[in-house]
């Protein structure tokens, strides 16, 4: 019976941490290689979206995210009118197949449409922003040069200097996702000027949290949608790149973990009752 107790105790010990493990993921700090437009549609301008991927190995409740990008030099943070986050599956989920043929490939791209959306205006996000540096330069940018084949390569649109700002968002309510591969897409609406999402090292290095497979960043605008282009492989022939963001939350206990824990407790209770009756 000692071996039974030891086995059950070990099972409970192994199962218990999975009940409330903290979750944190980060691509690390900006590397200054590229900044890419990610803004909603506005009068006289079409929407442009940049997305980067992450992997969940367990069902996870995400409560908070951060992302870092450039605002125009000297822009007050009050110029931020809205922040929106969308989450995408990996193609071909939520997508038309076969794809349009307007891009070289859709393999490992975000899907055609998002499966979840949150924004500051509707109250599903609360947002704080802080200036990390009043002047940060990125070596290249992608803003307007987003074209279907055969004109997808532009080399980028050159360097840009701006105000480096980190956005911290809290999801309300928190979002729970099953283990899977996803894309994270932020947009920032300003009263004037562009928001450029800054790249991060690829492969991920400390203080980032590496994972595999780590896909590259993709971009599209309203003219290209529902397709996406690879920022590094298709447009600039540089990189490929990650984008600077992080996610935080907690893992959710799996049903099998709860069953194992409950079974272990039941075995111990039954054995204890038998011991008491046998005295």
C-alpha positions as a LaTeX table, in Angstrom:
\begin{tabular}{lrrr}
\hline
Residue & $x$ (\AA) & $y$ (\AA) & $z$ (\AA) \\
\hline
Unk1 & 0.00 & 0.00 & 0.00 \\
Unk2 & 2.95 & 2.30 & 0.55 \\
Unk3 & 3.71 & 1.98 & $-3.16$ \\
Unk4 & 0.11 & 2.91 & $-3.96$ \\
Unk5 & 0.35 & 5.99 & $-1.79$ \\
Unk6 & 3.64 & 6.95 & $-3.41$ \\
Unk7 & 2.23 & 6.46 & $-6.90$ \\
Unk8 & $-0.90$ & 8.45 & $-6.19$ \\
Unk9 & 1.06 & 11.20 & $-4.45$ \\
Unk10 & 3.38 & 11.45 & $-7.44$ \\
Unk11 & 0.40 & 11.65 & $-9.79$ \\
Unk12 & $-1.11$ & 14.46 & $-7.75$ \\
Unk13 & 2.25 & 16.24 & $-7.60$ \\
Unk14 & 2.66 & 16.05 & $-11.37$ \\
Unk15 & $-0.92$ & 17.10 & $-12.06$ \\
Unk16 & $-1.20$ & 20.00 & $-9.66$ \\
Unk17 & 1.06 & 22.59 & $-11.40$ \\
Unk18 & $-0.96$ & 22.30 & $-14.61$ \\
Unk19 & $-3.98$ & 23.67 & $-12.75$ \\
Unk20 & $-2.76$ & 27.27 & $-12.70$ \\
Unk21 & 0.59 & 27.71 & $-14.42$ \\
Unk22 & 1.45 & 31.27 & $-15.42$ \\
Unk23 & 1.90 & 31.79 & $-19.16$ \\
Unk24 & 4.23 & 34.30 & $-20.76$ \\
Unk25 & 5.49 & 34.64 & $-24.31$ \\
Unk26 & 7.64 & 37.33 & $-25.90$ \\
Unk27 & 9.47 & 37.88 & $-29.18$ \\
Unk28 & 11.95 & 40.10 & $-27.32$ \\
Unk29 & 13.01 & 43.69 & $-27.93$ \\
Unk30 & 12.94 & 45.69 & $-31.18$ \\
Unk31 & 15.97 & 45.06 & $-33.40$ \\
Unk32 & 15.68 & 48.18 & $-35.56$ \\
Unk33 & 15.57 & 46.28 & $-38.85$ \\
Unk34 & 12.10 & 47.14 & $-40.12$ \\
Unk35 & 8.86 & 48.89 & $-39.21$ \\
Unk36 & 5.64 & 47.91 & $-40.95$ \\
Unk37 & 2.35 & 49.76 & $-41.19$ \\
Unk38 & $-0.59$ & 48.45 & $-39.17$ \\
Unk39 & $-3.51$ & 50.90 & $-39.17$ \\
Unk40 & $-7.29$ & 50.78 & $-39.66$ \\
Unk41 & $-9.03$ & 52.32 & $-42.64$ \\
Unk42 & $-9.54$ & 56.08 & $-42.41$ \\
Unk43 & $-10.83$ & 58.77 & $-44.76$ \\
Unk44 & $-8.74$ & 58.61 & $-47.91$ \\
Unk45 & $-6.72$ & 55.61 & $-46.69$ \\
Unk46 & $-7.21$ & 51.86 & $-46.84$ \\
Unk47 & $-6.58$ & 49.49 & $-43.97$ \\
Unk48 & $-3.14$ & 47.90 & $-43.67$ \\
Unk49 & $-2.47$ & 44.95 & $-41.34$ \\
Unk50 & 0.71 & 43.30 & $-40.08$ \\
Unk51 & 0.55 & 39.96 & $-38.26$ \\
Unk52 & 3.03 & 37.70 & $-36.43$ \\
Unk53 & 2.57 & 34.23 & $-34.99$ \\
Unk54 & 2.65 & 32.47 & $-31.63$ \\
Unk55 & 2.07 & 28.91 & $-30.41$ \\
Unk56 & 0.10 & 27.67 & $-27.40$ \\
Unk57 & 0.98 & 24.19 & $-26.17$ \\
Unk58 & $-1.90$ & 24.09 & $-23.64$ \\
Unk59 & $-5.33$ & 25.65 & $-23.38$ \\
Unk60 & $-4.48$ & 29.16 & $-22.18$ \\
Unk61 & $-6.34$ & 32.20 & $-20.91$ \\
Unk62 & $-4.66$ & 35.35 & $-22.21$ \\
Unk63 & $-5.27$ & 38.43 & $-20.08$ \\
Unk64 & $-2.71$ & 40.89 & $-21.40$ \\
Unk65 & $-0.51$ & 41.70 & $-24.39$ \\
Unk66 & 2.11 & 44.26 & $-25.32$ \\
Unk67 & 3.44 & 45.44 & $-28.67$ \\
Unk68 & 5.98 & 48.08 & $-29.62$ \\
Unk69 & 6.12 & 50.44 & $-32.57$ \\
Unk70 & 6.85 & 53.91 & $-33.88$ \\
Unk71 & 4.67 & 57.01 & $-33.72$ \\
Unk72 & 5.67 & 60.24 & $-35.50$ \\
Unk73 & 8.45 & 62.12 & $-33.70$ \\
Unk74 & 6.99 & 64.35 & $-31.01$ \\
Unk75 & 3.47 & 62.95 & $-31.30$ \\
Unk76 & 1.64 & 63.13 & $-27.97$ \\
Unk77 & 0.15 & 59.85 & $-26.77$ \\
Unk78 & $-3.23$ & 61.59 & $-26.84$ \\
Unk79 & $-3.03$ & 61.21 & $-30.65$ \\
Unk80 & $-3.91$ & 57.53 & $-30.17$ \\
Unk81 & $-7.62$ & 57.27 & $-31.00$ \\
Unk82 & $-8.10$ & 53.50 & $-30.90$ \\
Unk83 & $-6.19$ & 50.24 & $-30.58$ \\
Unk84 & $-7.52$ & 47.02 & $-32.08$ \\
Unk85 & $-6.27$ & 43.46 & $-31.71$ \\
Unk86 & $-7.33$ & 40.61 & $-33.99$ \\
Unk87 & $-6.43$ & 36.94 & $-33.73$ \\
Unk88 & $-6.14$ & 34.64 & $-36.72$ \\
Unk89 & $-5.69$ & 30.95 & $-37.33$ \\
Unk90 & $-3.07$ & 29.70 & $-39.76$ \\
Unk91 & $-4.17$ & 29.23 & $-43.38$ \\
Unk92 & $-6.15$ & 27.29 & $-44.64$ \\
Unk93 & $-8.43$ & 27.54 & $-41.57$ \\
Unk94 & $-11.08$ & 30.29 & $-41.96$ \\
Unk95 & $-10.04$ & 30.72 & $-45.59$ \\
Unk96 & $-11.20$ & 30.15 & $-49.15$ \\
Unk97 & $-9.42$ & 27.27 & $-50.87$ \\
Unk98 & $-7.88$ & 27.28 & $-53.32$ \\
Unk99 & $-6.61$ & 30.84 & $-52.73$ \\
Unk100 & $-6.84$ & 33.60 & $-55.33$ \\
Unk101 & $-3.39$ & 33.17 & $-56.84$ \\
Unk102 & $-2.60$ & 36.87 & $-56.34$ \\
Unk103 & 0.42 & 36.02 & $-54.13$ \\
Unk104 & 3.21 & 33.46 & $-54.41$ \\
Unk105 & 1.99 & 31.36 & $-51.51$ \\
Unk106 & $-0.44$ & 31.29 & $-48.61$ \\
Unk107 & 1.37 & 28.45 & $-46.80$ \\
Unk108 & 1.98 & 29.49 & $-43.17$ \\
Unk109 & 0.11 & 32.77 & $-43.63$ \\
Unk110 & $-2.68$ & 34.11 & $-41.43$ \\
Unk111 & $-6.13$ & 32.97 & $-42.49$ \\
Unk112 & $-8.44$ & 35.09 & $-44.65$ \\
Unk113 & $-10.50$ & 36.37 & $-41.71$ \\
Unk114 & $-9.98$ & 36.79 & $-37.98$ \\
Unk115 & $-11.75$ & 34.59 & $-35.45$ \\
Unk116 & $-11.60$ & 37.13 & $-32.60$ \\
Unk117 & $-11.39$ & 40.93 & $-32.39$ \\
Unk118 & $-11.00$ & 43.39 & $-29.52$ \\
Unk119 & $-10.76$ & 47.17 & $-29.47$ \\
Unk120 & $-10.51$ & 50.13 & $-27.16$ \\
Unk121 & $-13.59$ & 51.94 & $-28.43$ \\
Unk122 & $-16.01$ & 49.09 & $-27.67$ \\
Unk123 & $-14.41$ & 48.46 & $-24.26$ \\
Unk124 & $-13.11$ & 44.97 & $-24.98$ \\
Unk125 & $-9.57$ & 46.32 & $-24.54$ \\
Unk126 & $-8.11$ & 48.68 & $-21.99$ \\
Unk127 & $-4.94$ & 50.33 & $-23.25$ \\
Unk128 & $-1.97$ & 52.12 & $-21.73$ \\
Unk129 & 0.94 & 53.48 & $-23.76$ \\
Unk130 & 4.40 & 54.57 & $-22.71$ \\
Unk131 & 7.26 & 56.20 & $-24.59$ \\
Unk132 & 10.41 & 54.04 & $-24.49$ \\
Unk133 & 12.53 & 56.43 & $-26.54$ \\
Unk134 & 11.77 & 59.84 & $-28.09$ \\
Unk135 & 13.85 & 58.90 & $-31.14$ \\
Unk136 & 14.25 & 55.39 & $-32.55$ \\
Unk137 & 15.36 & 54.60 & $-36.11$ \\
Unk138 & 14.43 & 51.52 & $-38.11$ \\
Unk139 & 16.50 & 50.66 & $-41.17$ \\
Unk140 & 13.61 & 49.89 & $-43.48$ \\
Unk141 & 9.83 & 50.21 & $-43.71$ \\
Unk142 & 6.84 & 48.80 & $-45.54$ \\
Unk143 & 3.97 & 51.30 & $-45.79$ \\
Unk144 & 2.49 & 51.58 & $-49.27$ \\
Unk145 & 4.46 & 49.01 & $-51.28$ \\
Unk146 & 2.06 & 46.07 & $-50.90$ \\
Unk147 & 1.27 & 44.63 & $-54.33$ \\
Unk148 & 0.08 & 41.33 & $-55.82$ \\
Unk149 & 2.41 & 39.28 & $-58.01$ \\
Unk150 & 4.39 & 39.94 & $-60.13$ \\
Unk151 & 5.07 & 43.31 & $-58.44$ \\
Unk152 & 5.37 & 42.11 & $-54.84$ \\
Unk153 & 9.09 & 42.92 & $-54.49$ \\
Unk154 & 9.83 & 46.56 & $-53.69$ \\
Unk155 & 12.85 & 46.30 & $-51.41$ \\
Unk156 & 10.96 & 48.36 & $-48.82$ \\
Unk157 & 10.55 & 52.10 & $-48.49$ \\
Unk158 & 13.67 & 53.05 & $-46.58$ \\
Unk159 & 14.46 & 54.05 & $-43.01$ \\
Unk160 & 12.20 & 55.90 & $-40.61$ \\
Unk161 & 12.71 & 57.63 & $-37.28$ \\
Unk162 & 9.96 & 58.00 & $-34.74$ \\
Unk163 & 8.91 & 57.83 & $-31.13$ \\
Unk164 & 9.28 & 54.30 & $-29.76$ \\
Unk165 & 6.10 & 53.44 & $-27.85$ \\
Unk166 & 5.03 & 50.29 & $-26.03$ \\
Unk167 & 1.31 & 49.57 & $-25.87$ \\
Unk168 & $-0.01$ & 47.40 & $-23.04$ \\
Unk169 & $-3.49$ & 46.01 & $-23.55$ \\
Unk170 & $-5.74$ & 44.09 & $-21.18$ \\
Unk171 & $-8.47$ & 41.92 & $-22.68$ \\
Unk172 & $-11.95$ & 42.36 & $-21.22$ \\
Unk173 & $-13.03$ & 39.66 & $-20.90$ \\
Unk174 & $-9.89$ & 37.55 & $-21.05$ \\
Unk175 & $-9.63$ & 35.28 & $-24.09$ \\
Unk176 & $-9.23$ & 31.50 & $-23.69$ \\
Unk177 & $-7.67$ & 29.60 & $-26.60$ \\
Unk178 & $-6.99$ & 25.89 & $-27.11$ \\
Unk179 & $-3.49$ & 24.66 & $-27.88$ \\
Unk180 & $-2.76$ & 25.68 & $-31.49$ \\
Unk181 & $-0.78$ & 27.98 & $-33.78$ \\
Unk182 & $-2.12$ & 31.55 & $-34.12$ \\
Unk183 & $-1.37$ & 35.02 & $-35.48$ \\
Unk184 & $-1.53$ & 38.25 & $-33.46$ \\
Unk185 & $-2.48$ & 41.44 & $-35.34$ \\
Unk186 & $-2.51$ & 44.89 & $-33.68$ \\
Unk187 & $-3.65$ & 48.16 & $-35.28$ \\
Unk188 & $-3.27$ & 51.68 & $-33.94$ \\
Unk189 & $-5.42$ & 54.58 & $-35.12$ \\
Unk190 & $-3.83$ & 58.03 & $-34.80$ \\
Unk191 & $-5.27$ & 61.48 & $-35.36$ \\
Unk192 & $-2.47$ & 61.93 & $-37.92$ \\
Unk193 & 0.55 & 59.99 & $-39.11$ \\
Unk194 & 1.39 & 56.29 & $-39.21$ \\
Unk195 & 1.92 & 53.55 & $-36.65$ \\
Unk196 & 4.79 & 51.27 & $-37.66$ \\
Unk197 & 5.07 & 47.95 & $-35.82$ \\
Unk198 & 8.74 & 47.29 & $-35.05$ \\
Unk199 & 10.51 & 44.04 & $-35.89$ \\
Unk200 & 12.13 & 41.72 & $-33.35$ \\
Unk201 & 14.98 & 39.22 & $-33.77$ \\
Unk202 & 14.32 & 36.04 & $-35.71$ \\
Unk203 & 15.23 & 33.53 & $-34.41$ \\
Unk204 & 14.05 & 34.79 & $-31.04$ \\
Unk205 & 16.80 & 35.57 & $-28.52$ \\
Unk206 & 16.64 & 36.44 & $-24.78$ \\
Unk207 & 14.71 & 38.11 & $-23.25$ \\
Unk208 & 12.33 & 36.58 & $-25.81$ \\
Unk209 & 10.95 & 33.06 & $-25.48$ \\
Unk210 & 11.86 & 30.92 & $-28.53$ \\
Unk211 & 9.41 & 28.42 & $-30.03$ \\
Unk212 & 9.09 & 26.30 & $-33.15$ \\
Unk213 & 7.95 & 26.63 & $-35.80$ \\
Unk214 & 8.47 & 30.39 & $-35.65$ \\
Unk215 & 6.86 & 31.82 & $-38.79$ \\
Unk216 & 7.68 & 35.22 & $-40.27$ \\
Unk217 & 5.60 & 38.39 & $-40.29$ \\
Unk218 & 2.97 & 38.91 & $-43.00$ \\
Unk219 & 1.25 & 42.05 & $-44.27$ \\
Unk220 & $-1.73$ & 43.02 & $-46.41$ \\
Unk221 & $-3.84$ & 46.05 & $-47.23$ \\
Unk222 & $-7.45$ & 46.44 & $-48.29$ \\
Unk223 & $-6.52$ & 46.02 & $-51.95$ \\
Unk224 & $-4.68$ & 42.72 & $-51.41$ \\
Unk225 & $-7.10$ & 41.17 & $-48.87$ \\
Unk226 & $-7.96$ & 38.42 & $-48.22$ \\
Unk227 & $-4.41$ & 37.47 & $-49.26$ \\
Unk228 & $-1.20$ & 38.23 & $-47.35$ \\
Unk229 & 2.43 & 38.80 & $-48.37$ \\
Unk230 & 5.57 & 37.77 & $-46.49$ \\
Unk231 & 7.34 & 40.97 & $-45.46$ \\
Unk232 & 10.82 & 39.49 & $-45.71$ \\
Unk233 & 10.57 & 36.82 & $-48.40$ \\
Unk234 & 8.15 & 38.58 & $-50.78$ \\
Unk235 & 8.49 & 42.35 & $-50.30$ \\
Unk236 & 11.99 & 43.25 & $-49.06$ \\
Unk237 & 14.11 & 40.12 & $-49.68$ \\
Unk238 & 15.54 & 40.74 & $-46.20$ \\
Unk239 & 15.05 & 39.00 & $-42.87$ \\
Unk240 & 12.64 & 37.23 & $-42.51$ \\
Unk241 & 11.35 & 39.11 & $-39.49$ \\
Unk242 & 9.40 & 38.74 & $-36.29$ \\
Unk243 & 7.43 & 41.62 & $-34.75$ \\
Unk244 & 7.77 & 42.92 & $-31.18$ \\
Unk245 & 4.98 & 41.66 & $-28.91$ \\
Unk246 & 4.28 & 39.66 & $-25.78$ \\
Unk247 & 1.36 & 37.73 & $-24.27$ \\
Unk248 & 0.60 & 36.92 & $-20.64$ \\
Unk249 & $-2.01$ & 34.84 & $-18.82$ \\
Unk250 & $-2.46$ & 31.39 & $-17.29$ \\
Unk251 & $-2.82$ & 27.87 & $-18.57$ \\
Unk252 & $-6.16$ & 26.15 & $-18.09$ \\
Unk253 & $-6.26$ & 22.72 & $-16.40$ \\
Unk254 & $-7.01$ & 19.97 & $-18.89$ \\
Unk255 & $-9.96$ & 17.66 & $-18.10$ \\
Unk256 & $-7.56$ & 14.71 & $-17.92$ \\
Unk257 & $-5.49$ & 16.53 & $-15.31$ \\
Unk258 & $-8.54$ & 17.22 & $-13.16$ \\
Unk259 & $-9.67$ & 13.60 & $-13.54$ \\
Unk260 & $-6.25$ & 12.32 & $-12.50$ \\
Unk261 & $-6.20$ & 14.60 & $-9.49$ \\
Unk262 & $-9.71$ & 13.60 & $-8.47$ \\
Unk263 & $-8.97$ & 9.90 & $-8.90$ \\
Unk264 & $-5.85$ & 10.20 & $-6.78$ \\
Unk265 & $-7.72$ & 11.89 & $-3.96$ \\
Unk266 & $-10.50$ & 9.29 & $-4.12$ \\
Unk267 & $-7.99$ & 6.42 & $-3.85$ \\
Unk268 & $-6.35$ & 7.97 & $-0.82$ \\
Unk269 & $-9.71$ & 8.60 & 0.89 \\
Unk270 & $-10.88$ & 5.01 & 0.25 \\
Unk271 & $-7.62$ & 3.53 & 1.53 \\
Unk272 & $-7.75$ & 5.68 & 4.65 \\
Unk273 & $-11.32$ & 4.57 & 5.44 \\
Unk274 & $-10.32$ & 0.92 & 5.13 \\
Unk275 & $-7.41$ & 1.49 & 7.48 \\
Unk276 & $-9.70$ & 3.06 & 10.09 \\
Unk277 & $-12.27$ & 0.22 & 9.83 \\
Unk278 & $-9.57$ & $-2.42$ & 10.20 \\
Unk279 & $-8.36$ & $-1.13$ & 13.53 \\
\hline
\end{tabular}
